[in-house]
Amino acid sequence: MKSKPPELWTPETVTARDLVSDSAVTVLVTCEGCRTYREMNIWKVGARLADDYLYRLRFRCRTCGMYPTMMEIGRRNSSSGEKLFKIALRPVT
């Protein structure tokens, strides 16, 4: 499966494969349990989950053990970052 161009990305349809193709894209994960924001390496999602929608991912916070509730996709420029959109995480259990 090929990655989609950034113009077609939406919170409901973006996958890890889409983000990997653009090296300037950042993924910021929000944890409500310990109220922290952490930047996530999209390569850690792995090849097995590359075509799954990001809103379905389920992973735990390293600090408090809770499941994060929000993921923010942005693009890093030379001076500052540009926020593209937020994804409310709704993992499949």
URPE-V308897 format. One record per helix or strand of 3 or more residues. SS is the DSSP state (H for helix, E for strand). FROM is the first residue (numbers start at 1). LEN is the number of residues. If there is no record, write none. Layout:
ss=SS from=FROM len=LEN
ss=SS from=FROM len=LEN
This chain:
ss=H from=6 len=3
ss=H from=16 len=5
ss=E from=25 len=7
ss=E from=36 len=5
ss=H from=42 len=4
ss=H from=47 len=3
ss=H from=54 len=3
ss=E from=70 len=7
ss=E from=81 len=8
